[in-house]
Amino acid sequence: MDMTFKQRGFHTMFADGRLTLGLFVPIEAYQGSIPTMRHHLAMAQLGEQAGFAAIWVRDVPLLDPSFGDVGQIYDPWVYLGYLAASTRTIALATGSIVLPLRHPLHVAKAAASVDQLSGGRLVLGLASGDRAVEFPAFGLDAEERGEQFREALTFLRRALEERFPEIDSPLGSLSGADLIPKPVAGSLPLLITGSSRQSFDWIAAHGDGWITYPRPLAVQAKLAEQWRQLTAEAAPGRFKPFAQSLYIDLAENRHAAPAPIHLGFRLGREPLIDLLRSLQTRGVHHVALNLKYGHRPAADVLEELGSEVLPHFPTRSQSTDPDRSVRREGEQQPLPVS
C-alpha cells in the first residue's frame, strides 16, 4: 500500500530509494556569525531554477556569541512568507523551528499560513533547541525542553489536522474554537531534528521523518538502517524519510579529494557526486547543502551544482506533483529577482 505523505513539499523532496538536494539560506560564504544577506532572494531563485528540491531556513531568535552562526537573521515565518511569494516550485523547509520557545498554536497558524500561501510547499522541521541561553529569555527552563517538545508536538499536530479539537494540555486548553487556515493537504509533514531530547523509538513513532547531522558513512548507514527498522515497526507501510545537512566548500578542481571542514568537506564535484551516491545507497533521502565555509562566489557554485551534480539527483517530475493542478487563491506569483 502506498502510504507516502500526500503533500506537495514532501513529494518534491522525498521518495523512497532516491536522494534529492536542498540549500540552506543564506546561500553565501561568510566569516563569523552574521551573513551579509546580499542578493539573498536572487540566490534562492537561482537555486530553484537550478533544480534544487528545497530551500531550508533556520530559527535563531537571539545572537549567542558563544554559539555563533545565526542563519538567515530574519524571523523564519516572515522570511518564509517572503520566499513563498518569490518562488513557485521549490519546497520550503525549516531546519528547524525551536518548538518549546513558541506556543504550538502560534506555530500552527504560521505554518498553515505559509503552506497555503506557497500552494502546499512547507515541510516543517522541528527541534527542542540547542542554545540554552535562549530559554530564560523566554521565561522557560532549558532542562524541561524535552517534555515541552513532546507536549507541543502533540498539540501542534492536532491543531493542524483536526476540526475543532478538544485539547487539554499543560500548554493550554482548546475547546469550541478552531485553527484557521488548515494546511493545503489537511496536514503538514513534521520532521524531528536530532534527538530533540527524545528516544529514537519515540522519534520514529511520532515524526513524519528525521533530520540529522552528517557522520562518517558507516555510522550514517547504521543509523539509517535503525531508522528503517524502527519506522517499519511504528508505522508499517509508511515511508518516513531520513535527511541530513552537509557543509561543502566546492573546489574549482572537479577531482579535488575531500578534506574535512566543520560538518562537511572541501572537495571537487566528482568526489561530491560519489559521496552523495554513497549516502543514497545507505538510505539517506535528502541532503541540505550549506555554503557558509566556501571560497567561491555562491552563484558560481550554484551554476556548477545545477549543471553537473543535480542531474544525478533530480527531484520528482512536476508532472507527478500531486497538487500540481491545485493552486490556492493565496499562492503568489514570483517577484522579479532583486
Contacts in CASP RR format, 6 or more apart in sequence:
PFRMAT RR
TARGET T0000
AUTHOR 0000-0000-0000
METHOD contacts of the structure
MODEL  1
MDMTFKQRGFHTMFADGRLTLGLFVPIEAYQGSIPTMRHHLAMAQLGEQA
GFAAIWVRDVPLLDPSFGDVGQIYDPWVYLGYLAASTRTIALATGSIVLP
LRHPLHVAKAAASVDQLSGGRLVLGLASGDRAVEFPAFGLDAEERGEQFR
EALTFLRRALEERFPEIDSPLGSLSGADLIPKPVAGSLPLLITGSSRQSF
DWIAAHGDGWITYPRPLAVQAKLAEQWRQLTAEAAPGRFKPFAQSLYIDL
AENRHAAPAPIHLGFRLGREPLIDLLRSLQTRGVHHVALNLKYGHRPAAD
VLEELGSEVLPHFPTRSQSTDPDRSVRREGEQQPLPVS
1 237 0 8 1.000
3 235 0 8 1.000
3 237 0 8 1.000
3 238 0 8 1.000
3 239 0 8 1.000
4 10 0 8 1.000
4 11 0 8 1.000
4 14 0 8 1.000
4 15 0 8 1.000
4 16 0 8 1.000
4 239 0 8 1.000
5 11 0 8 1.000
5 14 0 8 1.000
5 187 0 8 1.000
5 189 0 8 1.000
5 208 0 8 1.000
5 239 0 8 1.000
6 185 0 8 1.000
6 322 0 8 1.000
7 120 0 8 1.000
7 123 0 8 1.000
7 183 0 8 1.000
7 184 0 8 1.000
7 185 0 8 1.000
7 187 0 8 1.000
7 188 0 8 1.000
7 189 0 8 1.000
7 322 0 8 1.000
7 323 0 8 1.000
8 91 0 8 1.000
8 119 0 8 1.000
8 120 0 8 1.000
8 121 0 8 1.000
8 184 0 8 1.000
8 185 0 8 1.000
8 321 0 8 1.000
8 322 0 8 1.000
8 323 0 8 1.000
8 324 0 8 1.000
9 54 0 8 1.000
9 91 0 8 1.000
9 92 0 8 1.000
9 120 0 8 1.000
9 121 0 8 1.000
9 122 0 8 1.000
9 123 0 8 1.000
9 189 0 8 1.000
10 91 0 8 1.000
10 123 0 8 1.000
10 189 0 8 1.000
10 208 0 8 1.000
11 316 0 8 1.000
11 320 0 8 1.000
11 321 0 8 1.000
11 322 0 8 1.000
11 323 0 8 1.000
12 20 0 8 1.000
12 53 0 8 1.000
12 54 0 8 1.000
12 89 0 8 1.000
12 90 0 8 1.000
12 91 0 8 1.000
12 121 0 8 1.000
12 315 0 8 1.000
12 316 0 8 1.000
12 321 0 8 1.000
13 20 0 8 1.000
13 22 0 8 1.000
13 53 0 8 1.000
13 54 0 8 1.000
13 91 0 8 1.000
13 93 0 8 1.000
13 123 0 8 1.000
13 241 0 8 1.000
13 243 0 8 1.000
13 285 0 8 1.000
13 286 0 8 1.000
13 315 0 8 1.000
14 20 0 8 1.000
14 239 0 8 1.000
14 241 0 8 1.000
14 243 0 8 1.000
14 285 0 8 1.000
14 286 0 8 1.000
15 285 0 8 1.000
15 316 0 8 1.000
16 239 0 8 1.000
16 241 0 8 1.000
16 285 0 8 1.000
17 280 0 8 1.000
17 283 0 8 1.000
17 285 0 8 1.000
18 280 0 8 1.000
18 285 0 8 1.000
18 313 0 8 1.000
19 276 0 8 1.000
19 279 0 8 1.000
19 280 0 8 1.000
19 284 0 8 1.000
19 285 0 8 1.000
19 286 0 8 1.000
19 287 0 8 1.000
19 313 0 8 1.000
20 53 0 8 1.000
20 54 0 8 1.000
20 285 0 8 1.000
20 286 0 8 1.000
20 287 0 8 1.000
20 313 0 8 1.000
20 314 0 8 1.000
20 315 0 8 1.000
21 52 0 8 1.000
21 53 0 8 1.000
21 276 0 8 1.000
21 286 0 8 1.000
21 287 0 8 1.000
21 288 0 8 1.000
21 289 0 8 1.000
21 305 0 8 1.000
21 309 0 8 1.000
21 310 0 8 1.000
21 313 0 8 1.000
22 52 0 8 1.000
22 53 0 8 1.000
22 54 0 8 1.000
22 55 0 8 1.000
22 56 0 8 1.000
22 93 0 8 1.000
22 286 0 8 1.000
22 287 0 8 1.000
22 288 0 8 1.000
22 289 0 8 1.000
23 44 0 8 1.000
23 47 0 8 1.000
23 52 0 8 1.000
23 54 0 8 1.000
23 55 0 8 1.000
23 56 0 8 1.000
23 288 0 8 1.000
23 289 0 8 1.000
23 290 0 8 1.000
23 291 0 8 1.000
23 302 0 8 1.000
24 56 0 8 1.000
24 57 0 8 1.000
24 58 0 8 1.000
24 71 0 8 1.000
24 245 0 8 1.000
24 288 0 8 1.000
24 289 0 8 1.000
24 290 0 8 1.000
24 291 0 8 1.000
25 40 0 8 1.000
25 43 0 8 1.000
25 44 0 8 1.000
25 55 0 8 1.000
25 56 0 8 1.000
25 57 0 8 1.000
25 71 0 8 1.000
25 72 0 8 1.000
25 79 0 8 1.000
26 35 0 8 1.000
26 36 0 8 1.000
26 37 0 8 1.000
26 40 0 8 1.000
26 43 0 8 1.000
26 71 0 8 1.000
26 72 0 8 1.000
26 73 0 8 1.000
26 292 0 8 1.000
27 40 0 8 1.000
27 43 0 8 1.000
27 44 0 8 1.000
27 46 0 8 1.000
27 47 0 8 1.000
27 291 0 8 1.000
27 298 0 8 1.000
27 302 0 8 1.000
28 35 0 8 1.000
28 36 0 8 1.000
28 37 0 8 1.000
28 38 0 8 1.000
28 40 0 8 1.000
28 43 0 8 1.000
28 291 0 8 1.000
28 292 0 8 1.000
28 298 0 8 1.000
29 249 0 8 1.000
29 291 0 8 1.000
29 292 0 8 1.000
29 293 0 8 1.000
29 294 0 8 1.000
29 295 0 8 1.000
29 296 0 8 1.000
29 298 0 8 1.000
30 36 0 8 1.000
30 292 0 8 1.000
32 68 0 8 1.000
32 69 0 8 1.000
33 63 0 8 1.000
33 65 0 8 1.000
33 68 0 8 1.000
33 69 0 8 1.000
33 70 0 8 1.000
34 63 0 8 1.000
34 70 0 8 1.000
34 73 0 8 1.000
35 70 0 8 1.000
35 71 0 8 1.000
35 72 0 8 1.000
35 73 0 8 1.000
35 292 0 8 1.000
37 72 0 8 1.000
37 73 0 8 1.000
37 74 0 8 1.000
39 338 0 8 1.000
40 72 0 8 1.000
41 82 0 8 1.000
41 83 0 8 1.000
41 86 0 8 1.000
41 335 0 8 1.000
41 337 0 8 1.000
41 338 0 8 1.000
42 337 0 8 1.000
42 338 0 8 1.000
43 298 0 8 1.000
43 299 0 8 1.000
43 302 0 8 1.000
44 55 0 8 1.000
44 83 0 8 1.000
44 86 0 8 1.000
44 87 0 8 1.000
44 90 0 8 1.000
45 86 0 8 1.000
45 87 0 8 1.000
45 334 0 8 1.000
45 337 0 8 1.000
46 299 0 8 1.000
46 302 0 8 1.000
46 303 0 8 1.000
47 55 0 8 1.000
47 90 0 8 1.000
47 302 0 8 1.000
47 306 0 8 1.000
48 55 0 8 1.000
48 87 0 8 1.000
48 88 0 8 1.000
48 89 0 8 1.000
48 90 0 8 1.000
50 302 0 8 1.000
50 303 0 8 1.000
50 305 0 8 1.000
50 306 0 8 1.000
50 307 0 8 1.000
50 310 0 8 1.000
51 90 0 8 1.000
51 306 0 8 1.000
51 310 0 8 1.000
51 314 0 8 1.000
51 315 0 8 1.000
52 90 0 8 1.000
52 306 0 8 1.000
52 310 0 8 1.000
52 315 0 8 1.000
53 90 0 8 1.000
53 91 0 8 1.000
53 286 0 8 1.000
53 315 0 8 1.000
54 90 0 8 1.000
54 91 0 8 1.000
54 92 0 8 1.000
54 93 0 8 1.000
54 123 0 8 1.000
54 286 0 8 1.000
54 288 0 8 1.000
55 83 0 8 1.000
55 87 0 8 1.000
55 90 0 8 1.000
55 91 0 8 1.000
55 92 0 8 1.000
55 93 0 8 1.000
56 93 0 8 1.000
56 94 0 8 1.000
56 95 0 8 1.000
56 288 0 8 1.000
57 72 0 8 1.000
57 76 0 8 1.000
57 79 0 8 1.000
57 80 0 8 1.000
57 83 0 8 1.000
57 92 0 8 1.000
57 93 0 8 1.000
57 94 0 8 1.000
57 95 0 8 1.000
58 70 0 8 1.000
58 71 0 8 1.000
58 72 0 8 1.000
58 76 0 8 1.000
58 94 0 8 1.000
58 95 0 8 1.000
58 96 0 8 1.000
59 76 0 8 1.000
59 94 0 8 1.000
59 95 0 8 1.000
59 96 0 8 1.000
59 97 0 8 1.000
59 98 0 8 1.000
59 101 0 8 1.000
59 127 0 8 1.000
60 69 0 8 1.000
60 70 0 8 1.000
60 71 0 8 1.000
60 73 0 8 1.000
60 131 0 8 1.000
61 98 0 8 1.000
61 101 0 8 1.000
61 134 0 8 1.000
61 137 0 8 1.000
62 131 0 8 1.000
62 133 0 8 1.000
62 134 0 8 1.000
62 137 0 8 1.000
63 70 0 8 1.000
64 131 0 8 1.000
64 133 0 8 1.000
64 134 0 8 1.000
66 133 0 8 1.000
67 130 0 8 1.000
67 131 0 8 1.000
67 133 0 8 1.000
69 292 0 8 1.000
72 79 0 8 1.000
74 82 0 8 1.000
76 94 0 8 1.000
76 97 0 8 1.000
77 110 0 8 1.000
77 113 0 8 1.000
77 114 0 8 1.000
80 92 0 8 1.000
80 94 0 8 1.000
80 114 0 8 1.000
80 118 0 8 1.000
80 122 0 8 1.000
81 114 0 8 1.000
81 117 0 8 1.000
81 118 0 8 1.000
83 92 0 8 1.000
83 118 0 8 1.000
84 92 0 8 1.000
84 114 0 8 1.000
84 117 0 8 1.000
84 118 0 8 1.000
84 119 0 8 1.000
84 121 0 8 1.000
84 332 0 8 1.000
85 117 0 8 1.000
85 332 0 8 1.000
85 333 0 8 1.000
85 334 0 8 1.000
85 335 0 8 1.000
86 332 0 8 1.000
86 334 0 8 1.000
86 335 0 8 1.000
87 118 0 8 1.000
87 334 0 8 1.000
88 333 0 8 1.000
88 334 0 8 1.000
89 121 0 8 1.000
89 318 0 8 1.000
90 121 0 8 1.000
91 121 0 8 1.000
91 122 0 8 1.000
91 123 0 8 1.000
92 114 0 8 1.000
92 118 0 8 1.000
92 121 0 8 1.000
92 122 0 8 1.000
92 123 0 8 1.000
93 122 0 8 1.000
93 123 0 8 1.000
93 124 0 8 1.000
93 125 0 8 1.000
93 288 0 8 1.000
94 122 0 8 1.000
94 123 0 8 1.000
94 124 0 8 1.000
94 125 0 8 1.000
94 126 0 8 1.000
95 125 0 8 1.000
95 127 0 8 1.000
95 193 0 8 1.000
95 211 0 8 1.000
95 288 0 8 1.000
96 125 0 8 1.000
96 126 0 8 1.000
96 127 0 8 1.000
96 191 0 8 1.000
96 193 0 8 1.000
96 211 0 8 1.000
97 107 0 8 1.000
97 111 0 8 1.000
97 124 0 8 1.000
97 125 0 8 1.000
97 126 0 8 1.000
97 127 0 8 1.000
98 127 0 8 1.000
98 128 0 8 1.000
98 129 0 8 1.000
98 134 0 8 1.000
99 107 0 8 1.000
99 126 0 8 1.000
99 127 0 8 1.000
99 128 0 8 1.000
99 148 0 8 1.000
99 149 0 8 1.000
99 152 0 8 1.000
99 153 0 8 1.000
99 156 0 8 1.000
100 128 0 8 1.000
100 129 0 8 1.000
100 135 0 8 1.000
100 140 0 8 1.000
100 144 0 8 1.000
100 145 0 8 1.000
100 146 0 8 1.000
100 148 0 8 1.000
100 149 0 8 1.000
100 152 0 8 1.000
101 129 0 8 1.000
101 134 0 8 1.000
101 135 0 8 1.000
101 138 0 8 1.000
101 140 0 8 1.000
102 152 0 8 1.000
103 152 0 8 1.000
103 171 0 8 1.000
104 152 0 8 1.000
104 153 0 8 1.000
104 155 0 8 1.000
104 156 0 8 1.000
104 159 0 8 1.000
104 171 0 8 1.000
105 155 0 8 1.000
105 159 0 8 1.000
105 174 0 8 1.000
105 179 0 8 1.000
107 152 0 8 1.000
107 156 0 8 1.000
108 156 0 8 1.000
108 159 0 8 1.000
108 160 0 8 1.000
108 179 0 8 1.000
109 179 0 8 1.000
111 122 0 8 1.000
111 124 0 8 1.000
111 160 0 8 1.000
111 183 0 8 1.000
111 188 0 8 1.000
112 160 0 8 1.000
112 179 0 8 1.000
112 180 0 8 1.000
112 181 0 8 1.000
112 182 0 8 1.000
112 183 0 8 1.000
112 188 0 8 1.000
113 181 0 8 1.000
114 122 0 8 1.000
115 121 0 8 1.000
115 122 0 8 1.000
115 183 0 8 1.000
115 184 0 8 1.000
115 188 0 8 1.000
116 181 0 8 1.000
116 183 0 8 1.000
116 184 0 8 1.000
116 328 0 8 1.000
116 330 0 8 1.000
116 331 0 8 1.000
117 328 0 8 1.000
117 330 0 8 1.000
117 331 0 8 1.000
117 332 0 8 1.000
118 331 0 8 1.000
119 184 0 8 1.000
119 323 0 8 1.000
119 326 0 8 1.000
119 327 0 8 1.000
119 328 0 8 1.000
119 330 0 8 1.000
119 331 0 8 1.000
120 183 0 8 1.000
120 184 0 8 1.000
120 185 0 8 1.000
120 323 0 8 1.000
120 328 0 8 1.000
122 183 0 8 1.000
122 188 0 8 1.000
123 188 0 8 1.000
123 189 0 8 1.000
123 191 0 8 1.000
124 188 0 8 1.000
124 189 0 8 1.000
124 190 0 8 1.000
124 191 0 8 1.000
125 190 0 8 1.000
125 191 0 8 1.000
125 192 0 8 1.000
125 193 0 8 1.000
125 211 0 8 1.000
126 149 0 8 1.000
126 153 0 8 1.000
126 156 0 8 1.000
126 190 0 8 1.000
126 191 0 8 1.000
126 192 0 8 1.000
126 193 0 8 1.000
126 196 0 8 1.000
127 149 0 8 1.000
127 192 0 8 1.000
127 193 0 8 1.000
127 194 0 8 1.000
127 196 0 8 1.000
128 145 0 8 1.000
128 146 0 8 1.000
128 148 0 8 1.000
128 149 0 8 1.000
128 196 0 8 1.000
128 197 0 8 1.000
128 198 0 8 1.000
129 145 0 8 1.000
129 196 0 8 1.000
132 142 0 8 1.000
134 142 0 8 1.000
135 141 0 8 1.000
135 142 0 8 1.000
135 145 0 8 1.000
136 142 0 8 1.000
140 148 0 8 1.000
145 197 0 8 1.000
146 196 0 8 1.000
146 197 0 8 1.000
146 198 0 8 1.000
148 171 0 8 1.000
149 196 0 8 1.000
149 197 0 8 1.000
149 198 0 8 1.000
150 198 0 8 1.000
150 202 0 8 1.000
150 206 0 8 1.000
151 169 0 8 1.000
151 170 0 8 1.000
151 171 0 8 1.000
152 171 0 8 1.000
153 190 0 8 1.000
153 192 0 8 1.000
153 206 0 8 1.000
153 207 0 8 1.000
154 169 0 8 1.000
155 167 0 8 1.000
155 169 0 8 1.000
155 171 0 8 1.000
155 172 0 8 1.000
155 174 0 8 1.000
156 190 0 8 1.000
157 187 0 8 1.000
157 190 0 8 1.000
158 165 0 8 1.000
158 167 0 8 1.000
159 165 0 8 1.000
159 167 0 8 1.000
159 174 0 8 1.000
159 179 0 8 1.000
160 179 0 8 1.000
160 182 0 8 1.000
160 183 0 8 1.000
160 186 0 8 1.000
160 187 0 8 1.000
160 188 0 8 1.000
161 182 0 8 1.000
161 186 0 8 1.000
161 187 0 8 1.000
163 178 0 8 1.000
164 176 0 8 1.000
164 177 0 8 1.000
164 178 0 8 1.000
165 174 0 8 1.000
165 178 0 8 1.000
166 174 0 8 1.000
166 175 0 8 1.000
166 176 0 8 1.000
167 173 0 8 1.000
167 174 0 8 1.000
167 175 0 8 1.000
184 323 0 8 1.000
184 326 0 8 1.000
184 328 0 8 1.000
185 323 0 8 1.000
189 208 0 8 1.000
189 209 0 8 1.000
190 207 0 8 1.000
190 208 0 8 1.000
190 209 0 8 1.000
191 207 0 8 1.000
191 208 0 8 1.000
191 209 0 8 1.000
191 210 0 8 1.000
191 211 0 8 1.000
191 241 0 8 1.000
191 243 0 8 1.000
192 198 0 8 1.000
192 203 0 8 1.000
192 206 0 8 1.000
192 207 0 8 1.000
192 209 0 8 1.000
192 210 0 8 1.000
192 211 0 8 1.000
193 210 0 8 1.000
193 211 0 8 1.000
193 212 0 8 1.000
194 203 0 8 1.000
194 210 0 8 1.000
194 211 0 8 1.000
194 212 0 8 1.000
194 213 0 8 1.000
195 203 0 8 1.000
196 203 0 8 1.000
198 206 0 8 1.000
200 226 0 8 1.000
200 227 0 8 1.000
200 230 0 8 1.000
201 230 0 8 1.000
201 234 0 8 1.000
203 210 0 8 1.000
204 210 0 8 1.000
204 227 0 8 1.000
204 230 0 8 1.000
204 231 0 8 1.000
204 233 0 8 1.000
204 234 0 8 1.000
204 235 0 8 1.000
204 240 0 8 1.000
205 230 0 8 1.000
205 234 0 8 1.000
205 235 0 8 1.000
207 240 0 8 1.000
208 240 0 8 1.000
209 231 0 8 1.000
209 240 0 8 1.000
209 241 0 8 1.000
209 242 0 8 1.000
209 243 0 8 1.000
210 227 0 8 1.000
210 240 0 8 1.000
210 241 0 8 1.000
210 242 0 8 1.000
210 243 0 8 1.000
211 243 0 8 1.000
211 244 0 8 1.000
211 245 0 8 1.000
212 223 0 8 1.000
212 242 0 8 1.000
212 243 0 8 1.000
212 244 0 8 1.000
213 244 0 8 1.000
213 245 0 8 1.000
213 263 0 8 1.000
214 220 0 8 1.000
214 244 0 8 1.000
214 245 0 8 1.000
214 246 0 8 1.000
214 247 0 8 1.000
214 263 0 8 1.000
214 264 0 8 1.000
215 223 0 8 1.000
217 278 0 8 1.000
217 279 0 8 1.000
217 282 0 8 1.000
220 244 0 8 1.000
220 279 0 8 1.000
220 282 0 8 1.000
220 284 0 8 1.000
221 282 0 8 1.000
221 283 0 8 1.000
223 242 0 8 1.000
224 242 0 8 1.000
224 282 0 8 1.000
224 283 0 8 1.000
224 284 0 8 1.000
225 283 0 8 1.000
227 240 0 8 1.000
227 242 0 8 1.000
228 283 0 8 1.000
231 238 0 8 1.000
231 240 0 8 1.000
241 285 0 8 1.000
241 286 0 8 1.000
242 283 0 8 1.000
242 284 0 8 1.000
242 285 0 8 1.000
243 284 0 8 1.000
243 285 0 8 1.000
243 286 0 8 1.000
243 287 0 8 1.000
243 288 0 8 1.000
244 279 0 8 1.000
244 284 0 8 1.000
244 286 0 8 1.000
244 287 0 8 1.000
244 288 0 8 1.000
245 263 0 8 1.000
245 287 0 8 1.000
245 288 0 8 1.000
245 289 0 8 1.000
245 290 0 8 1.000
246 263 0 8 1.000
246 264 0 8 1.000
246 265 0 8 1.000
246 287 0 8 1.000
246 288 0 8 1.000
246 289 0 8 1.000
246 290 0 8 1.000
247 261 0 8 1.000
247 262 0 8 1.000
247 263 0 8 1.000
247 264 0 8 1.000
247 265 0 8 1.000
247 289 0 8 1.000
247 290 0 8 1.000
247 291 0 8 1.000
247 292 0 8 1.000
247 293 0 8 1.000
248 264 0 8 1.000
248 265 0 8 1.000
248 266 0 8 1.000
248 267 0 8 1.000
248 272 0 8 1.000
248 289 0 8 1.000
248 290 0 8 1.000
248 291 0 8 1.000
248 294 0 8 1.000
249 261 0 8 1.000
249 265 0 8 1.000
249 266 0 8 1.000
249 267 0 8 1.000
249 291 0 8 1.000
249 293 0 8 1.000
249 294 0 8 1.000
249 295 0 8 1.000
249 296 0 8 1.000
250 267 0 8 1.000
250 268 0 8 1.000
250 269 0 8 1.000
250 272 0 8 1.000
250 291 0 8 1.000
250 294 0 8 1.000
250 296 0 8 1.000
250 301 0 8 1.000
250 304 0 8 1.000
250 305 0 8 1.000
251 266 0 8 1.000
251 267 0 8 1.000
251 268 0 8 1.000
252 296 0 8 1.000
253 268 0 8 1.000
254 268 0 8 1.000
254 269 0 8 1.000
254 270 0 8 1.000
254 308 0 8 1.000
255 268 0 8 1.000
255 270 0 8 1.000
255 271 0 8 1.000
256 266 0 8 1.000
256 267 0 8 1.000
256 268 0 8 1.000
256 271 0 8 1.000
257 267 0 8 1.000
257 271 0 8 1.000
258 265 0 8 1.000
258 266 0 8 1.000
258 267 0 8 1.000
258 271 0 8 1.000
258 275 0 8 1.000
259 265 0 8 1.000
259 266 0 8 1.000
259 267 0 8 1.000
261 293 0 8 1.000
262 293 0 8 1.000
263 290 0 8 1.000
265 271 0 8 1.000
265 272 0 8 1.000
265 275 0 8 1.000
266 293 0 8 1.000
266 294 0 8 1.000
267 275 0 8 1.000
269 304 0 8 1.000
269 305 0 8 1.000
269 308 0 8 1.000
269 309 0 8 1.000
272 309 0 8 1.000
273 308 0 8 1.000
273 309 0 8 1.000
273 312 0 8 1.000
276 287 0 8 1.000
276 309 0 8 1.000
276 312 0 8 1.000
276 313 0 8 1.000
277 312 0 8 1.000
279 287 0 8 1.000
280 313 0 8 1.000
289 305 0 8 1.000
291 298 0 8 1.000
291 301 0 8 1.000
294 301 0 8 1.000
318 324 0 8 1.000
END
